[in-house]
Amino acid sequence: MRIPLDYYRILGLPIQATNEQLRQAHRDRTLQLPRREYSDAAIAARKQLLDQAYDILSNLERRESYDANFLAKTYEAPGSSFASSDDIDELTLTSPSEESSLVDPHTPIIEVEDNQFIGALLVLQELGEYELVLKLGRTFLIGGNGSLKDGRYGDPSIAYSDIVLTVALACLELGREQWQQGQYENAAEALETGQQLLLREGLFAGVRGEIQSDLYRLRPYRVLELLASPETNVEDRQSGMELLEEMLQERGGIDGSENDQSGLTIDDFCASSSNYAAI
């Protein structure tokens, strides 16, 4: 299986890295274990890739051979934007065999064994390649774990759970990125996609709770964004009013002391309400 990665990025190093930097990076990356929700198989597959990267780059001849081919590629990660709403709503492609079509021909790639795919997906997640995780991971989400039933990727139920977890976490982190960028509705869409996936599969209640907490705290920002829409955007403004009404109901009114889980104090909420009124 071809994966858009290179051994330097797996270790988090530039191509000019020294042998000492290679050793330190390999040690650090090995010690930095993924989230506890991942299976032992996923963690082992990730370590295999770390070891493989180190074995090749720490050997002078193998590194020179790898660099000769590596430098012929464009040293850039795929420059894709966030998946469209259709993409993240469906989270599916036609078949797992089409993963090679997702690889930009100018992007460095490595060949991994099928049973290392989960490890590669996990590494991409750690590198912040959230769009790529969605593209690669969603090919396996159609029809449940049936796409994994031949066992090439490991135990089907375990592999499927790891893929669901990685895709959901990619949605979570992508939502947080967009939140930081002030794209509040896009952030909500990403978060809700991850949450819906986990609800559908009945997996990882702790991660679902983490996503829900972010959605609660995101609501005030969404209200401001939606109510600031032009008056002609009736649907957006109506959605903003509905979110505001939800918050008011949960708080027990503007001066209410109930918890709407937004993190706003009474003073903060009253100040925000003044902004809503101005809009």
Secondary structure by P-SEA (a helix, b strand, c coil): ccccccccccccccccccaaaaaaaaaaaaaccccccccaaaaaaaaaaaaaaaaaaacaaaaaaaaaaaaaccccccccccccaaaaaaccccccccccccccccbbbbbbcccaaaaaaaaaaaacaaaaaaaaaacccccccccccccccccaaaaaaaaaaaaaaaaaaaaaaaaaacaaaaaaaaaaaaaaaaaaacccaaaaaaaaaaaaaaaaaaaaaaaaccccaaaaaaaaaaaaaaaaaaaccccccccccccccaaaaaaaaaaaaac
